[in-house]
Amino acid sequence: MSCLSSLDAPKSISVSISPSGEIVEGDSVTLSCSNDSNPPTEISWFKEGTILGSGRIYSISKISSDENGEYKCKSRNKHGEKYFYSYYLLLFLLFFVVTFYCLVFPSCEIVEGDSVTLSCSSDSNPPAEISWFKGGTFVGSGRIHNISNISSDHSGEYKCKSRNKHGEKYSDTVMLNVMYAPRNVVVSISPSGEIVEGDSITLSCSSDSNPPAEISWFKGRTLVGSGRIYNISKISTDDSGEYKCKSRNNHGVKNSDAVTLNVIWQIPS
């Protein structure tokens, strides 16, 4: 009595994934390849053309974004070979970066009055919801945050938050440093009150600007000094007159109102 055996190439090949369902970063995953063939086949595993291993079982422990992609098993015996394709995606917030760019070209220096766009990009599955914060205050949502006609009030640290059902993550902060011309230029006199010949007087110029301004001092139309402080030691009646400071940076210039020094002559004793 003889036994006849039907020899054939692999057929009815299939792949199963365990655990089934959603795959989250950090999980352990097992891919199993089964087929119907005689004689039994050799099983090989591939990811996007690169061989990964052999055997009916292919395991991935602590799965990460690097394992995203297309997997297939190849079943082969001396009578032929057959492939089975399996697709899967990892479902977790992986990484993201926040960038910003100006709508003012070619320079990306931010000047008061410009329009600025902040753009947040993230890699996640499912797609994340994006929120924007200035400091700790919520200022908007969506991948793009636009600021039109920007002012110095918009200066500060911005960050985006990317969130899906698997987690959330904040970007690093970016600093918006809005440049503007001098304003609120004011002169103060110390000591205040009556100025007597022989006194020492200090004039101080304050201004609000970004970047900081260069300060010049004028008596009438004549330049008499520079710097935030202008000192007059042993003042005389010749120093009487109107003084003002000029505050200048590369975005503009502004003069203070004039202050009058009225030096009282000291009658020799």
Rosetta blueprint (number, residue, H / E / L):
1 M L
2 S L
3 C L
4 L L
5 S L
6 S L
7 L L
8 D E
9 A E
10 P E
11 K E
12 S E
13 I E
14 S E
15 V E
16 S E
17 I E
18 S E
19 P L
20 S L
21 G L
22 E L
23 I L
24 V L
25 E L
26 G L
27 D L
28 S L
29 V E
30 T E
31 L E
32 S E
33 C E
34 S E
35 N E
36 D E
37 S E
38 N E
39 P L
40 P L
41 T L
42 E E
43 I E
44 S E
45 W E
46 F E
47 K E
48 E L
49 G L
50 T E
51 I E
52 L E
53 G E
54 S E
55 G L
56 R L
57 I E
58 Y E
59 S E
60 I E
61 S L
62 K L
63 I L
64 S L
65 S H
66 D H
67 E H
68 N L
69 G E
70 E E
71 Y E
72 K E
73 C E
74 K E
75 S E
76 R E
77 N E
78 K L
79 H L
80 G E
81 E E
82 K E
83 Y E
84 F E
85 Y E
86 S E
87 Y E
88 Y E
89 L L
90 L L
91 L L
92 F L
93 L L
94 L L
95 F E
96 F E
97 V E
98 V E
99 T E
100 F E
101 Y E
102 C E
103 L L
104 V L
105 F L
106 P L
107 S L
108 C L
109 E L
110 I L
111 V E
112 E L
113 G L
114 D L
115 S L
116 V E
117 T E
118 L E
119 S E
120 C E
121 S E
122 S E
123 D E
124 S L
125 N L
126 P L
127 P L
128 A L
129 E E
130 I E
131 S E
132 W E
133 F E
134 K E
135 G L
136 G L
137 T E
138 F E
139 V E
140 G E
141 S E
142 G L
143 R L
144 I E
145 H E
146 N E
147 I E
148 S L
149 N L
150 I L
151 S L
152 S H
153 D H
154 H H
155 S L
156 G E
157 E E
158 Y E
159 K E
160 C E
161 K E
162 S E
163 R E
164 N E
165 K L
166 H L
167 G E
168 E E
169 K E
170 Y E
171 S L
172 D L
173 T L
174 V E
175 M E
176 L E
177 N L
178 V L
179 M E
180 Y E
181 A E
182 P E
183 R E
184 N E
185 V E
186 V E
187 V E
188 S E
189 I E
190 S E
191 P L
192 S L
193 G L
194 E L
195 I E
196 V E
197 E L
198 G L
199 D L
200 S L
201 I E
202 T E
203 L E
204 S E
205 C E
206 S E
207 S E
208 D E
209 S E
210 N E
211 P L
212 P L
213 A L
214 E E
215 I E
216 S E
217 W E
218 F E
219 K E
220 G L
221 R L
222 T E
223 L E
224 V E
225 G E
226 S E
227 G L
228 R L
229 I E
230 Y E
231 N E
232 I E
233 S L
234 K L
235 I L
236 S L
237 T H
238 D H
239 D H
240 S L
241 G E
242 E E
243 Y E
244 K E
245 C E
246 K E
247 S E
248 R E
249 N E
250 N L
251 H L
252 G E
253 V E
254 K E
255 N E
256 S L
257 D L
258 A L
259 V E
260 T E
261 L E
262 N L
263 V E
264 I E
265 W L
266 Q L
267 I L
268 P L
269 S L
